Amino acid sequence: MRGVGYRPKGGFGLSLREDPEVARGISGFDPFAILLRDKPDVEAWARRLDDLGVQHSPIIEAAIGWILAFHDPDGMELRFYTEVAHDKGAGLT
């Protein structure tokens, strides 16, 4: 197993570890999700993933907000999501 950690001065810490055996055991789960502000941010990430050639879900309209999911090289699902309530009069796409 190997890993890397980062803790900016005065910020939160982040540690990433590589362990293929453990990764296989949680394949298909979403142990990591990133909260975005709104649907345009989710759309921007979808475009970025497209630019990188990363397969992803369509942008999903959830009960509240939107979700965009993709898989890392180990098969773990990662998600971008929002908690912004839908404006039903805005003509969602």
Phi and psi in radians as a Rosetta constraint file:
Dihedral C 1 N 2 CA 2 C 2 CIRCULARHARMONIC -2.446 0.35
Dihedral N 2 CA 2 C 2 N 3 CIRCULARHARMONIC 2.894 0.35
Dihedral C 2 N 3 CA 3 C 3 CIRCULARHARMONIC -2.917 0.35
Dihedral N 3 CA 3 C 3 N 4 CIRCULARHARMONIC 3.130 0.35
Dihedral C 3 N 4 CA 4 C 4 CIRCULARHARMONIC -2.561 0.35
Dihedral N 4 CA 4 C 4 N 5 CIRCULARHARMONIC 2.581 0.35
Dihedral C 4 N 5 CA 5 C 5 CIRCULARHARMONIC -2.265 0.35
Dihedral N 5 CA 5 C 5 N 6 CIRCULARHARMONIC 2.696 0.35
Dihedral C 5 N 6 CA 6 C 6 CIRCULARHARMONIC -2.516 0.35
Dihedral N 6 CA 6 C 6 N 7 CIRCULARHARMONIC 2.281 0.35
Dihedral C 6 N 7 CA 7 C 7 CIRCULARHARMONIC -2.428 0.35
Dihedral N 7 CA 7 C 7 N 8 CIRCULARHARMONIC 1.755 0.35
Dihedral C 7 N 8 CA 8 C 8 CIRCULARHARMONIC -1.191 0.35
Dihedral N 8 CA 8 C 8 N 9 CIRCULARHARMONIC 2.701 0.35
Dihedral C 8 N 9 CA 9 C 9 CIRCULARHARMONIC -1.033 0.35
Dihedral N 9 CA 9 C 9 N 10 CIRCULARHARMONIC 2.100 0.35
Dihedral C 9 N 10 CA 10 C 10 CIRCULARHARMONIC 1.355 0.35
Dihedral N 10 CA 10 C 10 N 11 CIRCULARHARMONIC 0.093 0.35
Dihedral C 10 N 11 CA 11 C 11 CIRCULARHARMONIC -1.949 0.35
Dihedral N 11 CA 11 C 11 N 12 CIRCULARHARMONIC -3.043 0.35
Dihedral C 11 N 12 CA 12 C 12 CIRCULARHARMONIC -1.447 0.35
Dihedral N 12 CA 12 C 12 N 13 CIRCULARHARMONIC 2.790 0.35
Dihedral C 12 N 13 CA 13 C 13 CIRCULARHARMONIC -1.698 0.35
Dihedral N 13 CA 13 C 13 N 14 CIRCULARHARMONIC 2.656 0.35
Dihedral C 13 N 14 CA 14 C 14 CIRCULARHARMONIC -2.379 0.35
Dihedral N 14 CA 14 C 14 N 15 CIRCULARHARMONIC 2.236 0.35
Dihedral C 14 N 15 CA 15 C 15 CIRCULARHARMONIC -2.179 0.35
Dihedral N 15 CA 15 C 15 N 16 CIRCULARHARMONIC 2.370 0.35
Dihedral C 15 N 16 CA 16 C 16 CIRCULARHARMONIC -2.119 0.35
Dihedral N 16 CA 16 C 16 N 17 CIRCULARHARMONIC 2.351 0.35
Dihedral C 16 N 17 CA 17 C 17 CIRCULARHARMONIC -2.223 0.35
Dihedral N 17 CA 17 C 17 N 18 CIRCULARHARMONIC 2.510 0.35
Dihedral C 17 N 18 CA 18 C 18 CIRCULARHARMONIC -1.853 0.35
Dihedral N 18 CA 18 C 18 N 19 CIRCULARHARMONIC 2.071 0.35
Dihedral C 18 N 19 CA 19 C 19 CIRCULARHARMONIC -2.630 0.35
Dihedral N 19 CA 19 C 19 N 20 CIRCULARHARMONIC 1.572 0.35
Dihedral C 19 N 20 CA 20 C 20 CIRCULARHARMONIC -0.953 0.35
Dihedral N 20 CA 20 C 20 N 21 CIRCULARHARMONIC -0.646 0.35
Dihedral C 20 N 21 CA 21 C 21 CIRCULARHARMONIC -1.129 0.35
Dihedral N 21 CA 21 C 21 N 22 CIRCULARHARMONIC -0.806 0.35
Dihedral C 21 N 22 CA 22 C 22 CIRCULARHARMONIC -1.148 0.35
Dihedral N 22 CA 22 C 22 N 23 CIRCULARHARMONIC -0.701 0.35
Dihedral C 22 N 23 CA 23 C 23 CIRCULARHARMONIC -1.034 0.35
Dihedral N 23 CA 23 C 23 N 24 CIRCULARHARMONIC -0.724 0.35
Dihedral C 23 N 24 CA 24 C 24 CIRCULARHARMONIC -1.075 0.35
Dihedral N 24 CA 24 C 24 N 25 CIRCULARHARMONIC -0.606 0.35
Dihedral C 24 N 25 CA 25 C 25 CIRCULARHARMONIC -1.200 0.35
Dihedral N 25 CA 25 C 25 N 26 CIRCULARHARMONIC -0.429 0.35
Dihedral C 25 N 26 CA 26 C 26 CIRCULARHARMONIC -1.997 0.35
Dihedral N 26 CA 26 C 26 N 27 CIRCULARHARMONIC 0.289 0.35
Dihedral C 26 N 27 CA 27 C 27 CIRCULARHARMONIC -0.985 0.35
Dihedral N 27 CA 27 C 27 N 28 CIRCULARHARMONIC 2.366 0.35
Dihedral C 27 N 28 CA 28 C 28 CIRCULARHARMONIC 1.629 0.35
Dihedral N 28 CA 28 C 28 N 29 CIRCULARHARMONIC -0.243 0.35
Dihedral C 28 N 29 CA 29 C 29 CIRCULARHARMONIC -1.566 0.35
Dihedral N 29 CA 29 C 29 N 30 CIRCULARHARMONIC 2.875 0.35
Dihedral C 29 N 30 CA 30 C 30 CIRCULARHARMONIC -2.042 0.35
Dihedral N 30 CA 30 C 30 N 31 CIRCULARHARMONIC 1.415 0.35
Dihedral C 30 N 31 CA 31 C 31 CIRCULARHARMONIC -1.295 0.35
Dihedral N 31 CA 31 C 31 N 32 CIRCULARHARMONIC -0.111 0.35
Dihedral C 31 N 32 CA 32 C 32 CIRCULARHARMONIC -2.496 0.35
Dihedral N 32 CA 32 C 32 N 33 CIRCULARHARMONIC 2.207 0.35
Dihedral C 32 N 33 CA 33 C 33 CIRCULARHARMONIC -2.394 0.35
Dihedral N 33 CA 33 C 33 N 34 CIRCULARHARMONIC 2.582 0.35
Dihedral C 33 N 34 CA 34 C 34 CIRCULARHARMONIC -2.051 0.35
Dihedral N 34 CA 34 C 34 N 35 CIRCULARHARMONIC 2.144 0.35
Dihedral C 34 N 35 CA 35 C 35 CIRCULARHARMONIC -1.403 0.35
Dihedral N 35 CA 35 C 35 N 36 CIRCULARHARMONIC 2.192 0.35
Dihedral C 35 N 36 CA 36 C 36 CIRCULARHARMONIC -1.915 0.35
Dihedral N 36 CA 36 C 36 N 37 CIRCULARHARMONIC 2.908 0.35
Dihedral C 36 N 37 CA 37 C 37 CIRCULARHARMONIC -1.233 0.35
Dihedral N 37 CA 37 C 37 N 38 CIRCULARHARMONIC -0.862 0.35
Dihedral C 37 N 38 CA 38 C 38 CIRCULARHARMONIC -2.774 0.35
Dihedral N 38 CA 38 C 38 N 39 CIRCULARHARMONIC 3.130 0.35
Dihedral C 38 N 39 CA 39 C 39 CIRCULARHARMONIC -1.027 0.35
Dihedral N 39 CA 39 C 39 N 40 CIRCULARHARMONIC -0.715 0.35
Dihedral C 39 N 40 CA 40 C 40 CIRCULARHARMONIC -1.002 0.35
Dihedral N 40 CA 40 C 40 N 41 CIRCULARHARMONIC -0.578 0.35
Dihedral C 40 N 41 CA 41 C 41 CIRCULARHARMONIC -1.164 0.35
Dihedral N 41 CA 41 C 41 N 42 CIRCULARHARMONIC -0.708 0.35
Dihedral C 41 N 42 CA 42 C 42 CIRCULARHARMONIC -1.116 0.35
Dihedral N 42 CA 42 C 42 N 43 CIRCULARHARMONIC -0.743 0.35
Dihedral C 42 N 43 CA 43 C 43 CIRCULARHARMONIC -1.078 0.35
Dihedral N 43 CA 43 C 43 N 44 CIRCULARHARMONIC -0.684 0.35
Dihedral C 43 N 44 CA 44 C 44 CIRCULARHARMONIC -1.120 0.35
Dihedral N 44 CA 44 C 44 N 45 CIRCULARHARMONIC -0.707 0.35
Dihedral C 44 N 45 CA 45 C 45 CIRCULARHARMONIC -1.180 0.35
Dihedral N 45 CA 45 C 45 N 46 CIRCULARHARMONIC -0.632 0.35
Dihedral C 45 N 46 CA 46 C 46 CIRCULARHARMONIC -1.072 0.35
Dihedral N 46 CA 46 C 46 N 47 CIRCULARHARMONIC -0.753 0.35
Dihedral C 46 N 47 CA 47 C 47 CIRCULARHARMONIC -1.102 0.35
Dihedral N 47 CA 47 C 47 N 48 CIRCULARHARMONIC -0.721 0.35
Dihedral C 47 N 48 CA 48 C 48 CIRCULARHARMONIC -1.125 0.35
Dihedral N 48 CA 48 C 48 N 49 CIRCULARHARMONIC -0.768 0.35
Dihedral C 48 N 49 CA 49 C 49 CIRCULARHARMONIC -1.088 0.35
Dihedral N 49 CA 49 C 49 N 50 CIRCULARHARMONIC -0.698 0.35
Dihedral C 49 N 50 CA 50 C 50 CIRCULARHARMONIC -1.037 0.35
Dihedral N 50 CA 50 C 50 N 51 CIRCULARHARMONIC -0.799 0.35
Dihedral C 50 N 51 CA 51 C 51 CIRCULARHARMONIC -1.034 0.35
Dihedral N 51 CA 51 C 51 N 52 CIRCULARHARMONIC -0.592 0.35
Dihedral C 51 N 52 CA 52 C 52 CIRCULARHARMONIC -1.503 0.35
Dihedral N 52 CA 52 C 52 N 53 CIRCULARHARMONIC -0.101 0.35
Dihedral C 52 N 53 CA 53 C 53 CIRCULARHARMONIC 1.326 0.35
Dihedral N 53 CA 53 C 53 N 54 CIRCULARHARMONIC 0.419 0.35
Dihedral C 53 N 54 CA 54 C 54 CIRCULARHARMONIC -1.631 0.35
Dihedral N 54 CA 54 C 54 N 55 CIRCULARHARMONIC 2.120 0.35
Dihedral C 54 N 55 CA 55 C 55 CIRCULARHARMONIC -1.197 0.35
Dihedral N 55 CA 55 C 55 N 56 CIRCULARHARMONIC 2.487 0.35
Dihedral C 55 N 56 CA 56 C 56 CIRCULARHARMONIC -2.635 0.35
Dihedral N 56 CA 56 C 56 N 57 CIRCULARHARMONIC 2.936 0.35
Dihedral C 56 N 57 CA 57 C 57 CIRCULARHARMONIC -1.241 0.35
Dihedral N 57 CA 57 C 57 N 58 CIRCULARHARMONIC 2.884 0.35
Dihedral C 57 N 58 CA 58 C 58 CIRCULARHARMONIC -1.179 0.35
Dihedral N 58 CA 58 C 58 N 59 CIRCULARHARMONIC 2.911 0.35
Dihedral C 58 N 59 CA 59 C 59 CIRCULARHARMONIC -1.267 0.35
Dihedral N 59 CA 59 C 59 N 60 CIRCULARHARMONIC 2.115 0.35
Dihedral C 59 N 60 CA 60 C 60 CIRCULARHARMONIC -1.747 0.35
Dihedral N 60 CA 60 C 60 N 61 CIRCULARHARMONIC 2.244 0.35
Dihedral C 60 N 61 CA 61 C 61 CIRCULARHARMONIC -1.415 0.35
Dihedral N 61 CA 61 C 61 N 62 CIRCULARHARMONIC 1.955 0.35
Dihedral C 61 N 62 CA 62 C 62 CIRCULARHARMONIC -1.610 0.35
Dihedral N 62 CA 62 C 62 N 63 CIRCULARHARMONIC 3.139 0.35
Dihedral C 62 N 63 CA 63 C 63 CIRCULARHARMONIC -0.976 0.35
Dihedral N 63 CA 63 C 63 N 64 CIRCULARHARMONIC -0.711 0.35
Dihedral C 63 N 64 CA 64 C 64 CIRCULARHARMONIC -2.342 0.35
Dihedral N 64 CA 64 C 64 N 65 CIRCULARHARMONIC 2.087 0.35
Dihedral C 64 N 65 CA 65 C 65 CIRCULARHARMONIC 1.498 0.35
Dihedral N 65 CA 65 C 65 N 66 CIRCULARHARMONIC -2.816 0.35
Dihedral C 65 N 66 CA 66 C 66 CIRCULARHARMONIC -2.351 0.35
Dihedral N 66 CA 66 C 66 N 67 CIRCULARHARMONIC 2.694 0.35
Dihedral C 66 N 67 CA 67 C 67 CIRCULARHARMONIC -2.298 0.35
Dihedral N 67 CA 67 C 67 N 68 CIRCULARHARMONIC 2.461 0.35
Dihedral C 67 N 68 CA 68 C 68 CIRCULARHARMONIC -2.298 0.35
Dihedral N 68 CA 68 C 68 N 69 CIRCULARHARMONIC 2.122 0.35
Dihedral C 68 N 69 CA 69 C 69 CIRCULARHARMONIC -2.055 0.35
Dihedral N 69 CA 69 C 69 N 70 CIRCULARHARMONIC 2.593 0.35
Dihedral C 69 N 70 CA 70 C 70 CIRCULARHARMONIC -2.657 0.35
Dihedral N 70 CA 70 C 70 N 71 CIRCULARHARMONIC 2.970 0.35
Dihedral C 70 N 71 CA 71 C 71 CIRCULARHARMONIC -2.015 0.35
Dihedral N 71 CA 71 C 71 N 72 CIRCULARHARMONIC 2.460 0.35
Dihedral C 71 N 72 CA 72 C 72 CIRCULARHARMONIC -1.409 0.35
Dihedral N 72 CA 72 C 72 N 73 CIRCULARHARMONIC 3.054 0.35
Dihedral C 72 N 73 CA 73 C 73 CIRCULARHARMONIC -1.029 0.35
Dihedral N 73 CA 73 C 73 N 74 CIRCULARHARMONIC -0.382 0.35
Dihedral C 73 N 74 CA 74 C 74 CIRCULARHARMONIC -1.552 0.35
Dihedral N 74 CA 74 C 74 N 75 CIRCULARHARMONIC -0.030 0.35
Dihedral C 74 N 75 CA 75 C 75 CIRCULARHARMONIC 1.604 0.35
Dihedral N 75 CA 75 C 75 N 76 CIRCULARHARMONIC 0.042 0.35
Dihedral C 75 N 76 CA 76 C 76 CIRCULARHARMONIC -1.337 0.35
Dihedral N 76 CA 76 C 76 N 77 CIRCULARHARMONIC 2.406 0.35
Dihedral C 76 N 77 CA 77 C 77 CIRCULARHARMONIC -1.424 0.35
Dihedral N 77 CA 77 C 77 N 78 CIRCULARHARMONIC 2.330 0.35
Dihedral C 77 N 78 CA 78 C 78 CIRCULARHARMONIC -2.068 0.35
Dihedral N 78 CA 78 C 78 N 79 CIRCULARHARMONIC 2.547 0.35
Dihedral C 78 N 79 CA 79 C 79 CIRCULARHARMONIC -2.329 0.35
Dihedral N 79 CA 79 C 79 N 80 CIRCULARHARMONIC 2.503 0.35
Dihedral C 79 N 80 CA 80 C 80 CIRCULARHARMONIC -1.844 0.35
Dihedral N 80 CA 80 C 80 N 81 CIRCULARHARMONIC 2.428 0.35
Dihedral C 80 N 81 CA 81 C 81 CIRCULARHARMONIC -2.622 0.35
Dihedral N 81 CA 81 C 81 N 82 CIRCULARHARMONIC 2.849 0.35
Dihedral C 81 N 82 CA 82 C 82 CIRCULARHARMONIC -2.180 0.35
Dihedral N 82 CA 82 C 82 N 83 CIRCULARHARMONIC 2.808 0.35
Dihedral C 82 N 83 CA 83 C 83 CIRCULARHARMONIC -2.059 0.35
Dihedral N 83 CA 83 C 83 N 84 CIRCULARHARMONIC 0.343 0.35
Dihedral C 83 N 84 CA 84 C 84 CIRCULARHARMONIC -1.440 0.35
Dihedral N 84 CA 84 C 84 N 85 CIRCULARHARMONIC 2.234 0.35
Dihedral C 84 N 85 CA 85 C 85 CIRCULARHARMONIC -1.123 0.35
Dihedral N 85 CA 85 C 85 N 86 CIRCULARHARMONIC 2.583 0.35
Dihedral C 85 N 86 CA 86 C 86 CIRCULARHARMONIC -1.262 0.35
Dihedral N 86 CA 86 C 86 N 87 CIRCULARHARMONIC 2.476 0.35
Dihedral C 86 N 87 CA 87 C 87 CIRCULARHARMONIC -1.721 0.35
Dihedral N 87 CA 87 C 87 N 88 CIRCULARHARMONIC 1.649 0.35
Dihedral C 87 N 88 CA 88 C 88 CIRCULARHARMONIC -1.068 0.35
Dihedral N 88 CA 88 C 88 N 89 CIRCULARHARMONIC -0.319 0.35
Dihedral C 88 N 89 CA 89 C 89 CIRCULARHARMONIC -1.548 0.35
Dihedral N 89 CA 89 C 89 N 90 CIRCULARHARMONIC 0.024 0.35
Dihedral C 89 N 90 CA 90 C 90 CIRCULARHARMONIC -1.590 0.35
Dihedral N 90 CA 90 C 90 N 91 CIRCULARHARMONIC -0.004 0.35
Dihedral C 90 N 91 CA 91 C 91 CIRCULARHARMONIC 1.160 0.35
Dihedral N 91 CA 91 C 91 N 92 CIRCULARHARMONIC 1.093 0.35
Dihedral C 91 N 92 CA 92 C 92 CIRCULARHARMONIC -1.049 0.35
Dihedral N 92 CA 92 C 92 N 93 CIRCULARHARMONIC 2.546 0.35
